[in-house]
């Protein structure tokens, strides 16, 4: 169980970093962005971060 929590924590950190990078990319390059992908990535990140 401890290993599973460590893996989930690592995945959450990677997804949070990816969400931040996507958000900054969309902010500075507004042409042709994919908001649907960014929205799904952020929802998945929040769900994984809330799993105990």
N, C-alpha and C positions, 0 to 999 in steps of 0.2 A: 504494500500500500504506500509506503514511504517513497519508493521509486516512482510510482505512478504520479504522486503529487509533485515530485521534482520535475518530471517530464511535462506535466500540465503547466507548471510554473514557467518552464523554459519556453514552451509553445506560446504561452500568453505574452511573455516578454517579446518574443520575435514578432508576434502579430501586432502588438502595440507599437513597436518600432516601425513596422511596415505601414500601419495606419497613419502614423505621424509623417512618414516620408510621402505617402500618397496625398495626404492633406496639403502638405507644403507644395508638392508638385502641381496639384490642382490650383492652388492659390496663385502660383507664379506663372503657370502655363494654362490659362483658362480655355484655350482653343482646343477642341477635340478631346475633352476629358471624359472619363467614364465614371460618373457619379454612382451608378448602380454597383459597380465593383467596390468602390470605396465604402458605400453603405453596408454591403454584405460583410466586408472585412471588419468593419467596426462592430457590427452586431455579433459576429462570431467571437471577436476578441472580448467583448463585454461578457458574453455567456461563459466563455472558458475562464475568465478571470473570477467569476462569481462561484464557480464550482469549488466546494471546499476540498 
